[in-house]
Amino acid sequence: MNTIKGADLLNAKTPLAETRPAQENAKGDFGAHLNKALGEVNELQQKADQAIQQLVGEGKGDLQDTMVALEKADVSFRLMMQIRNKVLEAYQEIMRMQV
């Protein structure tokens, strides 16, 4: 007879709460995630700038690769700005709360 894998959780000897701290440690610090994301956006911006310099200044670059780099940088920057706007809206909403 086939058993459902989820049914094994009912017979588990260790409670599920014991597995939670490992997941919480994996989340990390919000500031660290934010700095990492900003670094990635900055890196994409720099790659796009380098691609433009190679294409225009040196004449070595490929137009398609340059456009792809520019679009990646643009999309990542727009996403970063939307996240910033949402964080600011959340902060302002918290500040408006009456205690």
C-alpha positions in Angstrom: 0.0 0.0 0.0 1.2 3.5 -0.8 1.5 5.9 2.1 1.4 9.6 1.9 4.7 11.3 2.7 3.0 14.0 4.8 1.5 11.3 7.1 5.0 10.5 8.4 5.0 14.0 10.0 2.2 12.9 12.3 4.3 10.0 13.6 7.6 12.0 13.8 9.4 11.7 17.1 10.7 15.3 17.0 8.3 18.2 16.9 8.3 20.5 13.9 9.1 23.5 16.1 12.7 22.1 16.5 13.4 22.5 12.8 12.4 26.2 12.8 15.6 27.8 14.2 17.6 26.5 11.2 15.2 28.3 8.9 15.4 31.5 10.9 19.2 31.5 10.8 19.1 31.1 7.0 17.1 34.3 6.6 19.9 36.6 7.8 19.8 40.3 8.5 17.6 42.6 6.4 20.4 45.1 6.1 22.7 42.5 4.8 20.2 41.5 2.1 19.6 45.1 1.2 23.3 45.8 0.9 23.8 42.8 -1.3 20.9 43.8 -3.6 22.3 47.3 -3.9 25.7 45.9 -4.7 24.2 43.8 -7.5 22.3 46.7 -8.9 25.5 48.8 -8.8 27.5 46.0 -10.5 24.9 45.8 -13.3 25.1 49.6 -13.8 28.9 49.4 -14.0 28.8 46.6 -16.5 26.4 48.6 -18.7 28.7 51.6 -18.5 31.6 49.5 -19.5 29.7 48.0 -22.4 28.8 51.5 -23.6 32.4 52.7 -23.4 33.6 49.7 -25.4 30.9 50.2 -28.0 31.3 53.9 -28.4 34.8 54.7 -27.4 36.8 51.7 -28.5 34.4 50.3 -31.2 35.0 46.8 -29.9 31.7 46.1 -28.2 28.7 44.2 -29.6 25.5 46.3 -30.0 23.3 43.4 -28.8 25.4 42.7 -25.7 25.4 46.4 -24.9 21.6 46.6 -25.2 21.1 43.5 -23.0 23.4 45.0 -20.4 21.6 48.3 -20.5 18.2 46.6 -20.1 19.4 44.5 -17.2 20.7 47.6 -15.5 17.5 49.5 -16.2 15.2 46.7 -15.0 17.2 46.1 -11.8 17.3 49.9 -11.1 13.5 50.2 -11.6 12.9 47.2 -9.3 15.2 48.8 -6.6 13.2 52.0 -6.8 9.9 50.2 -6.5 11.2 48.3 -3.4 12.4 51.6 -2.0 9.0 53.2 -2.5 7.2 50.3 -0.8 9.6 50.4 2.2 9.0 54.2 2.5 5.2 53.7 2.3 5.4 51.0 5.0 7.5 53.3 7.2 5.1 56.2 6.7 2.2 54.0 7.5 3.8 52.8 10.7 4.6 56.4 11.7 0.9 57.4 11.2 -0.2 54.7 13.6 -1.5 55.9 16.9 -0.2 54.2 20.0 
